[in-house]
Amino acid sequence: MHATLPAFEHDGGTTNLRKSAVTRPRRRKSALRRNRTAPMITPRRSIRSYVLRQGRITDAQRRASAELLPRFGIAFSREALDLDRVFGRAAPKILEIGFGMGETTARIAASHPGNDYLGIEVHAPGVGGLLKRVAALGLANVRIIQHDAVEVLETMIPPASLDGVHVFFPDPWPKKRHHKRRLLQAQFVALLVSRIKAGAYVHVATDWEDYATQILEALAAEPLLVNTAAGYAARPESRPQTKFETRGLKLGHRVWDVIFRRH
């Protein structure tokens, strides 16, 4: 899963060293002392909800990316997309954040040809994996952006343009000291809500109970959202059960679905 949470740290500074080939220690010290009163340059450092690992990409995934990404991929930009133009038609637009290897995305897109699906993923093996499935199933209603989800939402997705959002099994960051990296927090929820239409839905699924609690609380705290269930929702048929989920359920693990709609 892929996103930047708006928590900032500051560092940096400036030095005004001379251009001469040899800089005398005393002069350098004096220059640094003079700059203590100069304005500090404070670059922004952000906390991301993912770690970009290289991972192992197969030859088939690499080939799929090389051949199909020019057709189904959308380059990151600082300008808002015309989503109907991107897909070549007017149809409901569903955003999926962090589609992993693309198994669920491809199955949903194949089962709902009347919808268009925009998937965001940062990891190259997953992008190649979904493109392989798109080709195998002959899908025309899938597009991919390989970039950070928060930046995509901030700059590329127009307000009130989406009919739904899927966030399936985001990274739970299970250690308490890493909880600040979790994607589904108040500021991100507010950003999501600003990009969906009235009546549109946000569907999140996780297999970590404490994260499920946090997700439920974060969505319930957003005044423009209303829960479609009394707490957690039953898994709808529209969300296919993956092989990993099936394996986990057999081992006694649980999965929590949270589905809200915008007023």
C-alpha positions in Angstrom: 0.0 0.0 0.0 0.9 3.0 -1.1 0.6 6.8 0.6 2.3 9.9 2.3 1.0 11.1 5.6 1.4 14.8 6.3 3.7 14.7 9.3 6.8 16.8 8.9 10.3 17.0 10.4 12.8 19.8 9.8 16.6 19.8 9.2 19.2 21.4 7.1 20.9 24.8 6.9 23.2 26.8 4.7 26.9 27.4 4.4 28.5 30.1 2.3 32.0 28.7 1.6 34.4 30.5 -0.7 34.9 29.3 -4.2 38.7 29.1 -3.9 40.3 25.7 -4.3 41.7 25.9 -0.8 39.5 27.0 2.1 41.3 28.0 5.2 39.9 26.4 8.4 39.6 29.8 10.2 37.7 31.4 7.3 35.4 28.5 7.0 34.6 28.7 10.7 34.0 32.4 10.4 31.6 31.8 7.4 29.7 29.2 9.3 29.4 31.6 12.3 28.1 34.4 10.1 25.4 32.1 8.7 24.0 31.3 12.1 21.9 34.4 11.7 20.8 33.6 8.2 17.3 32.1 7.4 17.3 28.4 7.7 16.3 26.2 4.7 13.8 23.7 6.0 13.1 20.9 3.5 10.0 18.9 4.1 10.4 15.2 5.1 7.2 13.1 5.0 6.3 9.9 6.7 5.2 7.3 4.1 2.8 4.5 4.7 5.0 2.1 2.7 8.6 1.1 2.2 9.6 0.9 -1.4 11.3 -2.5 -1.7 12.8 -3.7 -4.9 11.4 -7.2 -4.6 11.8 -9.9 -7.2 10.2 -9.1 -10.5 9.8 -12.0 -12.9 10.6 -11.9 -16.6 6.9 -12.1 -17.4 6.1 -9.2 -15.1 8.9 -7.1 -16.6 7.8 -7.9 -20.1 4.2 -7.0 -19.3 5.3 -3.7 -17.9 7.4 -2.9 -20.9 4.7 -3.9 -23.4 1.5 -2.8 -21.6 2.3 0.1 -19.3 2.4 2.6 -22.2 -1.2 1.6 -23.0 -2.7 1.1 -19.6 -0.4 3.2 -17.4 -0.8 6.9 -16.6 2.3 8.9 -15.7 2.2 11.0 -12.5 1.6 14.7 -13.1 0.6 17.8 -11.2 -2.5 18.3 -13.3 -6.0 16.9 -12.6 -7.1 14.0 -14.9 -10.2 14.0 -17.1 -11.1 10.5 -16.1 -13.8 10.0 -18.8 -11.1 10.9 -21.4 -8.6 8.6 -19.8 -11.0 5.6 -20.1 -12.6 6.8 -23.3 -16.1 6.8 -21.9 -18.5 8.0 -19.2 -18.8 5.3 -16.6 -18.6 4.9 -12.8 -15.0 5.4 -11.7 -13.6 3.2 -8.8 -10.1 3.9 -7.3 -8.1 1.1 -5.7 -5.2 2.0 -3.5 -2.4 -0.5 -3.2 -3.6 -3.4 -5.4 -0.7 -5.7 -4.5 -0.3 -8.3 -7.3 -3.6 -7.3 -8.9 -5.6 -10.5 -8.4 -8.5 -8.8 -6.7 -8.5 -5.8 -9.1 -8.5 -7.9 -12.2 -11.4 -10.2 -10.9 -13.5 -7.2 -9.9 -12.9 -5.4 -13.2 -13.8 -8.5 -15.2 -17.0 -9.0 -13.2 -18.1 -5.4 -13.6 -17.3 -4.3 -17.2 -19.6 -1.3 -16.8 -17.2 0.3 -14.3 -13.8 1.8 -14.8 -11.0 0.9 -12.3 -8.0 3.1 -11.6 -5.3 1.2 -9.5 -2.5 2.9 -7.6 0.6 0.8 -6.7 4.2 1.7 -6.1 5.8 -1.8 -6.4 7.0 -2.9 -9.8 6.2 -6.6 -9.4 2.6 -5.8 -8.5 2.2 -3.5 -11.5 3.6 -6.2 -13.8 1.3 -8.7 -12.2 -1.8 -6.7 -12.8 -0.8 -6.0 -16.4 -0.4 -9.7 -17.0 -3.9 -10.3 -15.7 -5.3 -7.4 -17.8 -3.8 -9.0 -20.9 -4.9 -12.5 -20.1 -8.5 -11.4 -19.4 -8.7 -8.9 -22.2 -9.7 -6.1 -19.9 -10.2 -2.6 -21.2 -11.5 -0.9 -18.0 -8.3 -0.8 -16.0 -5.7 1.9 -15.7 -2.6 2.1 -13.5 -0.7 4.8 -11.8 2.7 3.7 -10.3 3.1 6.4 -7.7 2.4 7.5 -4.2 -1.3 7.4 -3.5 -1.5 10.6 -1.5 0.2 12.7 -4.1 -2.0 11.2 -6.8 -5.1 12.1 -4.8 -3.9 15.6 -4.1 -3.0 16.5 -7.6 -4.5 14.1 -10.2 -7.9 13.1 -8.9 -10.5 15.9 -9.3 -12.9 16.7 -6.4 -16.1 14.7 -6.3 -15.1 12.5 -9.3 -15.0 9.0 -7.9 -17.9 6.6 -7.3 -16.0 4.3 -5.0 -12.7 3.7 -3.3 -11.1 0.3 -2.4 -8.3 -0.1 0.1 -7.9 -3.8 0.6 -5.4 -5.1 3.2 -3.2 -2.0 3.6 0.1 -2.4 5.4 -0.9 -2.7 9.1 2.4 -1.6 10.5 1.8 -3.8 13.6 4.5 -2.3 15.9 3.1 0.5 18.0 5.9 2.9 17.2 5.1 2.5 13.5 1.3 3.2 13.8 2.0 6.8 12.6 2.7 5.2 9.2 -0.7 3.6 8.8 -2.6 5.0 5.8 -6.2 5.2 7.2 -6.0 8.2 9.5 -8.1 11.3 9.8 -6.3 13.6 7.3 -6.1 10.9 4.7 -9.8 10.0 5.2 -10.7 13.7 4.7 -8.7 13.8 1.5 -10.5 10.6 0.2 -13.9 12.0 1.0 -13.1 15.2 -0.9 -12.6 13.1 -4.1 -15.7 11.0 -4.0 -19.2 11.9 -5.1 -22.3 12.1 -2.9 -23.5 8.5 -2.5 -20.1 7.1 -3.3 -18.5 4.5 -1.0 -15.2 3.8 0.7 -14.5 0.1 1.3 -11.6 -1.0 3.5 -10.6 -4.5 4.5 -7.9 -5.7 6.9 -6.9 -8.8 8.8 -5.4 -6.9 11.7 -8.0 -6.4 14.5 -6.5 -3.3 16.1 -6.1 -1.6 12.7 -9.7 -2.5 11.9 -10.7 -0.7 15.1 -8.7 2.3 14.1 -10.1 2.3 10.6 -13.7 2.1 11.8 -13.1 5.0 14.2 -11.4 7.1 11.6 -14.2 6.7 9.1 -16.9 7.1 11.7 -15.3 10.4 12.8 -15.6 11.9 9.3 -18.9 13.9 9.3 -19.6 13.4 5.6 -19.5 9.6 5.9 -22.1 7.2 7.2 -21.6 3.5 8.0 -23.5 1.0 5.9 -23.5 -1.5 8.7 -23.8 -1.5 12.5 -20.0 -1.7 13.0 -18.2 -4.0 10.6 -19.8 -5.2 7.4 -20.1 -8.7 6.0 -17.8 -9.3 3.0 -19.8 -8.3 0.0 -19.7 -10.6 -3.1 -18.2 -7.7 -5.0 -14.9 -8.2 -3.0 -13.5 -11.6 -4.1 -11.8 -13.7 -1.5 -8.1 -14.1 -2.5 -6.1 -17.3 -2.0 -4.1 -15.7 0.8 -7.3 -14.7 2.6 -8.7 -18.2 2.2 -5.5 -19.7 3.6 -5.7 -17.3 6.5 -9.3 -18.0 7.3 -8.5 -21.8 7.3 -5.8 -21.0 10.0 -8.4 -19.2 12.1 -7.6 -15.6 11.1 -10.3 -13.1 10.7 -11.0 -10.3 8.2 -12.8 -7.1 8.9 -14.6 -5.2 6.2 -15.6 -1.5 6.7 -17.9 0.1 4.2 -19.1 3.8 4.5 -20.9 6.0 2.1 -20.8 9.8 1.6 -23.9 11.8 2.4 
